[in-house]
Amino acid sequence: QSVRLWGLLCRACFHFCRDTTKVFCPKCGNATVLRVPIHVDKDGKATILNAGRTIRKKGTVYSIPKPQGGRGWKPIFAEDELMIGGRDKALRHSQKLADKERAARDPFNADNGAKAWYQRGTTATGKQLGLNAPRMQVGYGRANPNANNFKFKRGKK
């Protein structure tokens, strides 16, 4: 006799937001939002569950190095950095491709009758399209920024 919904809870300012597509907190702007379940009982009273989960401290020993110049990958630490360097255009393009593939896979659409369920859509370059919406990676993601990435020795010593 209850309904379970999802929402986002910011671990920095404890602001609650129902839009689960956001990556940054709408109030403080930090990337500390976590998806939490909302339990609505039969009286209509909503309670936020699982609110005491801690944030991962992995990769916080050393400060993040200054960004280098060039065309390489640069981490995103704030929401307005999406507007820099064409990242917003790439995100919109991948969102449009995901919507197109989702519409092409709709089993209730009459235009998709000739396609079998196992046929996947591809882009012009031959890449396969995914159904899930693209999400941006904030910071270094799950990688540890303090780990050394030297896997192989170069040359003879």
Summary of the structure (lengths in Angstrom):
residues: 157
radius of gyration: 21.0
end to end distance: 70.1
largest distance: 73.4
contacts: 280
relative contact order: 0.14
helix: 17%
strand: 16%
